[in-house]
Amino acid sequence: MATPLSDTSLSPLKTIAVVGLGTMGTGITEVLARAGREVVGIDVSEAAAARCVAALENSTARAVERGRLTERERTDALARVRTCTDLTAAAAADLVIEVAPESYETKQQIFRELDRIVRPGAILATGTNALSVTRLAADSAHPERVLGLHFFNPAQAMRLVEIVSSVLTAPQAVQAVTDLALELGKEPVPVGDRPGFLADGLLFGYLNQAAAMYEGKYASREDIDAAMRLGCGLPMGPLTLLDLIGVDTARTVLEAMYAESRDRLHAPAPILKQLSEAGLTGRKAGRGFYTYEAPGSGTVVRDALTPPSGDILAPGRPVRSVGVAGSGTMASGIAEVFAKAGYEVVLAARSAEKAQAAKARIGKSLSRSVDKGRLTAEAAAQTLDRITATGTLDGFADVDLAVEAVAEDLAVKQQLFAALDKVCKPGAVLATTTSSLPVVACARATSRPHEVIGMHFFNPAPAMKLVEVVRTVLTADDVHATVREVCVRIKKHAVDCGDRAGFIVNALLFPYLNNAVKMVQEHYASLDDIDAAMKLGGGYPMGPFELLDVVGLDVSLAIEKVLHREFRDPGLAPAPLLEHLVAAGCLGRKTGRGFREYARR
């Protein structure tokens, strides 16, 4: 029977061995050395060890150039690192961090050898992000000293470290590596042992869906990536991120997650297997979803799939005036966007009072822009003068583009489109801003479905750059071209997608949010830990629960129900916890309580 670690058996973690000197191992080595640790870098390949040293020299030199290190600190850090190809060099280590390829056979062999080499009080950590820490620990002679220590790439920059305990791990070992992570300037998050752990458990399902979306030719790789960057504020699009992580690595992680969950969202998209087996594994190979300047380069170069510059489209229709129907935040924001771009705008609401209130909201928004120096007072006044507020649709008789921005209720929208069909002149383009309803259902409420299209703006419309342009099977080419041209004029980035639930952004975003809710529901992690993990480990501007409370739990639930109905995937069924909160009236910030409580205004 294994003997638990005693409090005295853990010495300070001063000497640390890193086994595996690829990109991650090299990054961890640099973090440790710069924090004053003696580091032994071990790799079976002499070439890998040499590349590690060269990478450390280059990286620390850049840090000196940027003022993040002094020359003396750089010299001292490099002096604390030695590399070798023999695992016995780990004999004196207080902690060994294994960052070998994601293979049970490889990692178990390393741990068996380390059992014979390291001293009794040493801690053995695996850097796996896909394999079971418990299974690796159980194969060790001293399972109580084995845990997971999952850094994120690039280790030098990413603050999150997941500390993974198995049921066999001694609490003292967990505390020791937690203290180390804090001393390294990292944010340690404790997690249980399941494939993907916390951050990757949420991230890889989303990446997998994006790969499947591209494989199904629903949208181009460029549009998928742009949509998630501009629509969600992510630092990198999902297909670019897959290339950075490594398509083969992503496939391995997903295989492990699917073996555990049997959730179809984790079943690797076939394109991941095709690319992996063709050797197109991403940046490291010089080719993955994109083509790169050279293996290891992050510079994308044109290839056969790169869209032609300037997007060759059919000629569009002239648009001089725009009608916006609605009086809410989205309607007033869209009207502001068009007026700023020089269009004459008719803003129509259900009453003259509501229309004037919406115009007043635009006036306040413009005043804030003036106060912040983004707009001159003269330009703000001219913008407001271009907007005519009215309580009827009569003013839409001469508009070239009518944009519907009313409640997300299909019956309400269809009634409005039937009215627009009667009021708007022949040739006018009719657009809906729906985020979840079928555009074609709005189109069929008119006698001219070929002139109906989706223009999904993001909130707040004046600030968010993305517009999802949604063609139905009936939309005319010149109508599509017209909306694309208008997007250029209003300085928005248009992405093309077909008429199906969620379009690009919501179809990828809301399953991720739903899975975060399931993690809390299953008591796997806390709200705070999940939010911290996604911000620190994924570079997300907001954690999933912060975002859910901002969007509104009722809105989120409605979108998730639409996605579930459309795709019939059990994994997309809304988490019961979300349904319970909505039923209790806990809808997020707007009600003062959602996943968290907020001060009433």
Legacy VTK file of the C-alpha trace (Angstrom):
# vtk DataFile Version 3.0
C-alpha trace
ASCII
DATASET POLYDATA
POINTS 601 float
0.000 0.000 0.000
1.354 3.454 -0.903
2.480 5.602 2.024
0.917 9.094 2.059
3.297 12.003 1.848
4.017 13.450 5.264
4.202 17.203 5.873
7.976 16.967 6.280
8.568 14.961 3.107
7.884 17.940 0.874
10.934 20.151 0.461
10.594 23.569 -1.217
10.263 23.167 -4.969
13.585 24.721 -5.894
14.930 22.254 -8.454
12.492 21.262 -11.152
12.896 18.860 -14.059
10.871 19.376 -17.246
10.561 16.226 -19.350
9.731 16.993 -22.974
11.180 20.118 -24.570
8.675 20.923 -27.260
6.895 24.278 -27.395
5.100 23.814 -24.079
8.051 22.278 -22.244
10.310 25.100 -23.421
7.768 27.711 -22.310
7.443 26.136 -18.853
11.223 25.962 -18.568
11.494 29.699 -19.255
8.777 30.558 -16.711
10.532 28.515 -14.022
14.015 29.828 -14.761
12.880 33.458 -14.781
11.237 32.849 -11.393
14.546 31.713 -9.879
14.159 27.931 -10.107
16.965 25.601 -11.120
15.635 23.763 -14.155
16.760 20.504 -15.736
15.307 20.188 -19.240
15.172 16.593 -20.466
14.304 15.285 -23.928
15.232 12.065 -25.720
16.161 14.174 -28.728
19.396 16.157 -28.653
17.981 18.322 -31.433
14.927 19.150 -29.308
17.167 20.081 -26.381
19.222 22.328 -28.655
16.087 23.975 -30.044
14.916 24.586 -26.480
18.143 26.408 -25.588
17.997 28.482 -28.775
14.342 29.356 -28.132
15.132 30.405 -24.555
17.968 32.627 -25.755
15.738 34.271 -28.371
12.742 34.682 -26.076
14.718 36.195 -23.208
16.549 38.499 -25.640
13.175 39.816 -26.831
12.148 40.292 -23.184
15.239 42.451 -22.633
14.479 44.507 -25.769
10.943 45.124 -24.475
12.149 46.124 -21.025
10.652 43.103 -19.283
14.043 41.727 -18.194
17.432 43.276 -17.516
20.495 41.812 -19.203
21.671 40.562 -15.813
18.337 38.856 -15.120
18.491 37.234 -18.544
22.013 35.921 -17.940
21.041 34.546 -14.531
17.889 32.878 -15.883
19.760 31.153 -18.714
22.431 30.002 -16.247
19.750 28.246 -14.201
18.833 25.959 -17.121
20.696 22.858 -18.205
19.487 20.318 -20.740
20.236 16.650 -21.271
18.835 13.508 -22.863
19.015 11.187 -19.841
16.071 10.901 -17.461
18.428 10.165 -14.554
19.216 13.905 -14.534
15.889 14.284 -12.671
17.276 12.437 -9.627
17.728 15.556 -7.504
14.510 17.295 -8.595
11.892 18.370 -6.068
9.280 18.385 -8.830
9.206 16.730 -12.242
6.827 18.125 -14.873
6.226 15.702 -17.735
5.177 17.338 -21.023
5.615 14.385 -23.391
3.265 13.584 -26.310
-0.355 12.713 -25.407
0.058 8.935 -25.194
-0.645 6.728 -22.189
2.125 4.362 -23.226
4.712 7.143 -23.480
3.707 8.894 -20.265
3.395 5.679 -18.238
6.861 4.588 -19.341
8.270 7.940 -18.206
6.535 7.692 -14.825
7.768 4.123 -14.272
11.346 5.220 -14.914
10.941 8.284 -12.709
9.703 6.060 -9.865
13.115 4.426 -9.865
15.053 7.679 -10.253
13.561 10.462 -8.137
13.858 10.766 -4.381
10.877 9.691 -2.206
9.622 13.229 -1.495
9.589 14.420 -5.117
6.308 15.331 -6.790
5.522 14.002 -10.254
3.262 16.187 -12.404
1.846 15.465 -15.827
1.110 18.302 -18.219
-1.567 16.302 -20.041
-4.685 18.106 -21.175
-6.490 15.012 -22.428
-5.506 11.876 -20.539
-6.628 10.607 -17.143
-4.329 11.721 -14.323
-5.834 8.978 -12.165
-4.870 6.303 -14.678
-1.312 7.651 -14.842
-1.116 7.840 -11.040
-2.468 4.333 -10.534
0.362 2.968 -12.675
2.936 4.716 -10.498
4.622 3.130 -7.485
3.697 6.243 -5.463
0.323 7.476 -6.751
-0.036 9.907 -3.851
2.667 12.147 -5.318
1.222 12.255 -8.864
-0.982 15.099 -10.057
-1.731 17.184 -13.131
-0.140 20.583 -13.738
-1.685 21.975 -16.895
-0.110 25.158 -18.246
-1.570 26.980 -21.252
0.225 27.970 -24.431
2.208 30.218 -24.520
3.188 29.397 -20.939
5.135 32.651 -20.595
2.016 34.762 -21.222
-0.984 32.700 -20.108
-1.738 33.089 -16.415
-3.951 30.050 -15.881
-2.594 26.818 -14.428
-5.025 23.959 -13.785
-4.014 21.769 -10.847
-5.575 18.353 -11.302
-5.984 15.990 -8.378
-6.840 12.330 -8.606
-8.552 10.486 -5.750
-5.070 9.242 -4.847
-3.231 12.585 -4.729
-1.902 13.726 -1.339
-3.215 17.177 -0.272
0.352 18.271 0.572
1.423 17.725 -3.036
-1.493 19.835 -4.262
-0.623 22.607 -1.816
3.044 22.590 -2.824
2.359 23.034 -6.542
-0.378 25.586 -5.796
2.146 27.654 -3.863
4.618 27.278 -6.732
2.058 28.460 -9.280
1.362 31.559 -7.204
5.092 32.273 -6.907
5.328 32.010 -10.706
2.702 34.751 -11.009
0.067 32.304 -12.245
-3.564 31.815 -11.241
-3.950 28.211 -10.019
-7.408 26.684 -10.405
-8.089 23.314 -8.746
-10.013 20.866 -10.939
-11.077 17.247 -10.847
-9.772 14.582 -13.170
-11.831 14.364 -16.333
-10.777 14.743 -19.986
-10.216 18.332 -20.976
-10.413 19.394 -17.327
-12.036 22.826 -17.087
-10.845 25.242 -19.777
-10.179 22.696 -22.510
-13.351 20.845 -21.532
-15.279 23.934 -22.657
-12.930 25.113 -25.378
-12.522 21.945 -27.431
-16.238 21.284 -27.894
-16.512 24.781 -29.381
-13.466 24.241 -31.610
-14.874 20.914 -32.779
-18.191 22.510 -33.753
-16.358 25.219 -35.683
-14.403 22.563 -37.603
-17.653 20.718 -38.399
-19.276 23.986 -39.511
-16.415 24.593 -41.935
-16.383 20.983 -43.110
-20.100 21.235 -43.882
-19.359 24.286 -46.095
-21.772 26.383 -44.056
-19.302 29.275 -43.961
-15.737 29.956 -45.083
-12.837 29.561 -42.660
-12.235 33.329 -42.839
-15.866 34.147 -42.027
-16.048 31.674 -39.134
-12.898 33.107 -37.592
-13.895 36.740 -38.185
-17.366 36.126 -36.757
-16.034 34.794 -33.457
-13.352 37.459 -33.134
-15.618 40.387 -33.930
-18.882 39.013 -32.539
-17.477 37.691 -29.252
-14.285 39.694 -28.794
-12.105 36.577 -28.877
-8.380 37.041 -29.486
-8.330 34.380 -32.197
-10.847 32.594 -34.416
-11.477 28.883 -33.748
-9.851 27.516 -36.912
-6.760 29.695 -36.432
-6.624 28.452 -32.843
-6.879 24.826 -33.959
-3.892 25.412 -36.231
-1.969 26.921 -33.307
-2.835 24.101 -30.890
-2.179 21.454 -33.533
-4.962 19.665 -35.383
-3.591 16.311 -34.241
-3.469 17.440 -30.599
-7.052 18.699 -30.811
-8.169 15.385 -32.249
-6.461 13.487 -29.389
-8.093 15.693 -26.757
-11.521 15.286 -28.352
-11.129 11.504 -28.637
-10.408 11.359 -24.897
-13.341 13.659 -24.102
-15.724 11.649 -26.275
-14.610 8.356 -24.720
-15.648 9.785 -21.353
-18.758 11.797 -22.219
-20.194 10.061 -25.309
-21.456 13.536 -26.177
-21.640 14.019 -29.955
-20.299 17.541 -29.508
-16.992 15.915 -28.509
-16.892 13.357 -31.340
-14.007 14.677 -33.475
-15.162 16.217 -36.745
-13.961 13.964 -39.596
-11.915 16.826 -41.071
-9.638 16.715 -38.008
-8.754 13.099 -38.809
-8.283 13.867 -42.498
-5.949 16.785 -41.847
-4.027 14.908 -39.126
-3.420 11.827 -41.244
-2.361 13.982 -44.190
0.249 15.648 -41.985
-1.560 18.998 -42.185
-1.438 19.542 -38.451
-1.407 23.343 -38.352
1.281 25.956 -37.903
3.936 23.459 -36.861
3.567 21.724 -40.239
3.127 24.927 -42.234
-0.381 23.894 -43.213
-3.660 23.061 -41.478
-6.932 24.878 -41.986
-4.758 27.676 -43.390
-1.430 27.719 -45.204
1.547 29.378 -43.487
4.720 31.030 -44.696
6.838 28.197 -43.247
6.519 25.419 -40.640
6.252 27.104 -37.237
5.315 30.465 -38.711
2.139 32.292 -37.739
2.000 34.237 -41.001
-0.895 33.089 -43.200
-0.304 33.105 -46.949
-2.785 32.840 -49.795
-3.781 29.422 -51.025
-6.438 27.932 -53.298
-9.147 28.527 -50.659
-8.353 32.192 -50.029
-11.266 34.355 -51.185
-10.444 36.822 -53.971
-9.690 40.294 -52.626
-12.630 42.633 -52.941
-15.201 39.795 -53.066
-16.561 39.572 -56.602
-20.336 40.003 -56.274
-23.208 40.819 -58.599
-23.923 44.557 -58.840
-26.068 45.769 -55.959
-29.037 48.121 -55.880
-28.579 51.802 -55.008
-29.373 52.627 -51.378
-29.831 56.264 -50.380
-32.362 56.000 -47.555
-32.985 53.422 -44.858
-35.997 52.600 -42.701
-35.508 51.036 -39.264
-38.582 49.510 -37.596
-38.413 49.242 -33.817
-37.788 51.391 -30.757
-35.545 49.273 -28.542
-31.809 49.444 -27.921
-30.954 47.485 -31.055
-33.238 49.537 -33.330
-31.889 52.863 -32.083
-28.291 51.585 -32.341
-28.812 50.458 -35.943
-30.469 53.756 -36.861
-27.468 55.579 -35.379
-25.067 53.461 -37.445
-26.854 54.242 -40.719
-27.228 57.949 -39.956
-23.523 58.255 -39.055
-22.694 56.723 -42.440
-24.667 59.460 -44.215
-27.952 57.693 -44.925
-31.296 59.403 -44.462
-33.056 57.272 -41.840
-36.730 56.817 -40.995
-37.078 55.382 -37.473
-40.567 53.939 -37.028
-42.061 52.678 -33.770
-45.541 51.651 -32.618
-46.210 55.213 -31.483
-44.772 58.664 -32.075
-43.795 58.823 -28.378
-41.769 55.584 -28.582
-40.097 56.778 -31.770
-39.122 60.099 -30.182
-37.795 58.258 -27.107
-35.643 56.085 -29.391
-34.333 59.189 -31.187
-33.568 60.802 -27.808
-31.576 57.671 -26.902
-29.560 58.141 -30.087
-28.968 61.780 -29.144
-27.534 60.716 -25.780
-25.313 58.135 -27.471
-23.994 60.753 -29.891
-23.365 63.177 -27.006
-21.273 60.535 -25.244
-19.237 60.125 -28.452
-18.668 63.891 -28.528
-17.599 63.895 -24.862
-15.088 61.122 -25.587
-13.680 62.961 -28.600
-14.867 60.364 -31.099
-17.224 62.754 -32.885
-17.449 66.514 -33.320
-20.523 68.332 -32.048
-21.289 69.387 -35.625
-21.117 65.793 -36.923
-23.352 64.617 -34.069
-25.954 67.277 -34.868
-25.883 66.376 -38.577
-26.276 62.685 -37.746
-29.310 63.334 -35.562
-30.856 65.577 -38.223
-30.758 62.680 -40.702
-33.126 60.654 -38.509
-36.872 61.124 -38.836
-38.824 59.574 -35.964
-42.382 58.469 -36.683
-45.155 56.379 -35.193
-46.172 54.790 -38.512
-44.596 52.870 -41.386
-45.815 55.422 -43.933
-42.361 56.978 -44.150
-41.007 53.653 -45.457
-42.702 54.227 -48.819
-39.547 55.657 -50.384
-36.744 53.864 -48.498
-34.344 51.639 -50.438
-33.596 49.373 -47.470
-36.003 48.512 -44.643
-34.480 46.934 -41.522
-36.724 45.194 -39.008
-35.476 45.319 -35.395
-38.510 44.389 -33.294
-39.069 41.690 -30.648
-37.623 38.198 -31.274
-41.082 36.742 -31.888
-41.797 35.116 -35.247
-45.494 36.079 -35.330
-44.628 39.725 -34.589
-41.936 39.772 -37.264
-44.148 38.110 -39.874
-46.885 40.654 -39.219
-44.376 43.466 -39.688
-42.990 41.980 -42.918
-46.498 41.676 -44.316
-46.938 45.386 -43.570
-43.553 46.294 -45.081
-44.496 44.368 -48.215
-47.473 46.683 -48.706
-45.738 49.957 -47.783
-42.253 49.636 -49.316
-41.724 50.406 -52.993
-40.889 47.659 -55.512
-37.157 46.940 -55.461
-36.642 47.905 -51.818
-34.564 45.386 -49.854
-36.232 44.057 -46.696
-33.898 42.877 -43.910
-34.488 41.214 -40.554
-32.084 41.497 -37.621
-33.210 38.206 -36.077
-30.549 36.291 -34.167
-32.341 32.947 -33.973
-35.481 32.789 -36.095
-35.655 31.522 -39.711
-35.225 34.386 -42.160
-37.198 32.506 -44.803
-40.254 32.468 -42.521
-40.157 36.282 -42.524
-39.628 36.270 -46.299
-42.668 34.060 -46.912
-44.860 36.643 -45.170
-44.239 38.895 -48.198
-45.031 38.680 -51.901
-41.326 39.222 -52.678
-39.296 36.673 -50.708
-36.368 37.106 -53.109
-35.885 40.630 -51.702
-35.669 39.523 -48.064
-32.353 38.894 -46.283
-30.941 38.714 -42.758
-28.688 41.440 -41.326
-27.768 40.296 -37.835
-26.137 43.199 -36.004
-24.508 42.698 -32.603
-25.216 44.705 -29.482
-24.269 47.535 -29.064
-24.639 48.122 -32.802
-22.594 51.362 -32.947
-19.567 49.611 -31.380
-19.713 46.030 -32.666
-18.107 45.578 -36.085
-19.769 42.337 -37.144
-22.866 41.819 -39.287
-23.949 38.288 -40.206
-25.483 38.455 -43.684
-28.007 35.627 -43.941
-29.169 34.456 -47.363
-32.175 32.226 -47.706
-32.629 29.799 -50.596
-34.848 32.467 -52.180
-32.655 35.579 -51.735
-31.645 37.226 -55.030
-27.956 37.714 -55.816
-28.278 41.470 -56.219
-30.058 41.734 -52.842
-27.126 39.937 -51.228
-24.685 42.205 -53.072
-26.623 45.290 -51.947
-26.371 44.379 -48.279
-22.671 43.563 -48.593
-22.056 46.990 -50.179
-24.078 48.694 -47.440
-21.985 46.907 -44.771
-18.833 48.375 -46.307
-20.329 51.873 -46.270
-21.413 51.629 -42.616
-17.935 50.269 -41.756
-19.054 46.843 -40.615
-17.383 43.500 -41.338
-19.895 41.279 -43.148
-19.756 37.485 -42.953
-21.941 35.263 -45.120
-23.950 32.407 -43.687
-26.978 30.324 -44.530
-30.424 30.504 -42.978
-30.192 28.071 -40.089
-30.528 28.444 -36.323
-27.817 30.470 -34.613
-26.057 31.416 -37.862
-22.304 31.391 -37.050
-21.809 33.151 -33.718
-24.767 31.927 -31.668
-24.470 28.388 -33.053
-20.925 28.224 -31.659
-21.309 30.439 -28.588
-24.409 29.087 -26.871
-23.489 25.379 -26.727
-20.261 26.511 -25.020
-22.279 28.569 -22.509
-24.655 25.648 -21.969
-21.751 23.295 -21.277
-20.404 25.745 -18.682
-23.774 25.614 -16.911
-23.628 21.809 -16.962
-20.197 21.920 -15.277
-21.656 23.902 -12.373
-24.756 21.724 -12.293
-22.539 18.638 -11.960
-20.503 20.317 -9.176
-17.335 19.963 -11.220
-16.226 23.577 -10.747
-17.443 26.853 -9.309
-18.751 29.864 -11.247
-15.678 31.870 -10.294
-13.211 29.156 -11.283
-14.896 28.615 -14.654
-15.018 32.328 -15.430
-11.393 32.749 -14.381
-10.299 29.731 -16.426
-11.867 30.977 -19.648
-10.548 34.511 -19.237
-7.038 33.505 -18.210
-6.682 30.272 -20.191
-8.703 31.136 -23.289
-8.259 34.892 -23.496
-12.035 35.422 -23.392
-13.105 38.994 -22.534
-15.780 37.640 -20.175
-16.305 34.340 -18.423
-19.369 32.312 -19.492
-21.407 33.201 -16.401
-20.583 36.889 -16.636
-21.733 36.756 -20.254
-24.905 34.777 -19.507
-25.950 37.336 -16.899
-25.308 40.192 -19.344
-27.149 38.555 -22.268
-30.039 37.494 -20.045
-30.769 33.946 -18.984
-34.181 34.018 -20.652
-32.663 35.143 -23.962
-29.950 32.493 -23.657
-32.474 29.755 -22.892
-34.618 30.746 -25.874
-31.623 30.552 -28.229
-30.530 27.193 -26.813
-34.046 25.813 -27.303
-34.013 26.974 -30.926
-30.620 25.300 -31.510
-31.833 22.084 -29.888
-34.993 22.027 -32.029
-33.048 22.731 -35.224
-30.208 20.238 -34.845
-31.936 17.588 -32.670
-28.673 16.892 -30.850
-29.138 15.721 -27.234
-25.934 17.561 -26.286
-27.635 20.850 -27.186
-30.538 20.370 -24.753
-30.578 23.339 -22.343
-29.072 22.571 -18.940
-31.853 22.082 -16.353
-30.137 24.574 -14.036
-30.592 27.307 -16.645
-34.276 26.417 -17.045
-34.788 26.471 -13.265
-33.208 29.921 -12.886
-35.367 31.334 -15.686
-38.495 29.791 -14.137
-37.547 31.465 -10.839
-37.277 34.848 -12.551
-33.495 35.034 -12.106
-32.695 36.414 -15.539
-29.337 38.106 -14.950
-28.316 41.694 -14.455
-31.635 43.082 -15.659
-33.453 41.473 -12.703
-30.629 41.875 -10.185
-30.004 38.151 -9.986
-28.921 35.453 -12.385
-25.980 33.174 -11.729
-24.764 35.994 -9.452
-26.520 38.732 -7.525
-26.234 42.407 -8.535
-26.965 45.665 -6.793
-30.299 47.111 -7.838
-30.077 50.374 -9.740
LINES 1 602
601 0 1 2 3 4 5 6 7 8 9 10 11 12 13 14 15 16 17 18 19 20 21 22 23 24 25 26 27 28 29 30 31 32 33 34 35 36 37 38 39 40 41 42 43 44 45 46 47 48 49 50 51 52 53 54 55 56 57 58 59 60 61 62 63 64 65 66 67 68 69 70 71 72 73 74 75 76 77 78 79 80 81 82 83 84 85 86 87 88 89 90 91 92 93 94 95 96 97 98 99 100 101 102 103 104 105 106 107 108 109 110 111 112 113 114 115 116 117 118 119 120 121 122 123 124 125 126 127 128 129 130 131 132 133 134 135 136 137 138 139 140 141 142 143 144 145 146 147 148 149 150 151 152 153 154 155 156 157 158 159 160 161 162 163 164 165 166 167 168 169 170 171 172 173 174 175 176 177 178 179 180 181 182 183 184 185 186 187 188 189 190 191 192 193 194 195 196 197 198 199 200 201 202 203 204 205 206 207 208 209 210 211 212 213 214 215 216 217 218 219 220 221 222 223 224 225 226 227 228 229 230 231 232 233 234 235 236 237 238 239 240 241 242 243 244 245 246 247 248 249 250 251 252 253 254 255 256 257 258 259 260 261 262 263 264 265 266 267 268 269 270 271 272 273 274 275 276 277 278 279 280 281 282 283 284 285 286 287 288 289 290 291 292 293 294 295 296 297 298 299 300 301 302 303 304 305 306 307 308 309 310 311 312 313 314 315 316 317 318 319 320 321 322 323 324 325 326 327 328 329 330 331 332 333 334 335 336 337 338 339 340 341 342 343 344 345 346 347 348 349 350 351 352 353 354 355 356 357 358 359 360 361 362 363 364 365 366 367 368 369 370 371 372 373 374 375 376 377 378 379 380 381 382 383 384 385 386 387 388 389 390 391 392 393 394 395 396 397 398 399 400 401 402 403 404 405 406 407 408 409 410 411 412 413 414 415 416 417 418 419 420 421 422 423 424 425 426 427 428 429 430 431 432 433 434 435 436 437 438 439 440 441 442 443 444 445 446 447 448 449 450 451 452 453 454 455 456 457 458 459 460 461 462 463 464 465 466 467 468 469 470 471 472 473 474 475 476 477 478 479 480 481 482 483 484 485 486 487 488 489 490 491 492 493 494 495 496 497 498 499 500 501 502 503 504 505 506 507 508 509 510 511 512 513 514 515 516 517 518 519 520 521 522 523 524 525 526 527 528 529 530 531 532 533 534 535 536 537 538 539 540 541 542 543 544 545 546 547 548 549 550 551 552 553 554 555 556 557 558 559 560 561 562 563 564 565 566 567 568 569 570 571 572 573 574 575 576 577 578 579 580 581 582 583 584 585 586 587 588 589 590 591 592 593 594 595 596 597 598 599 600
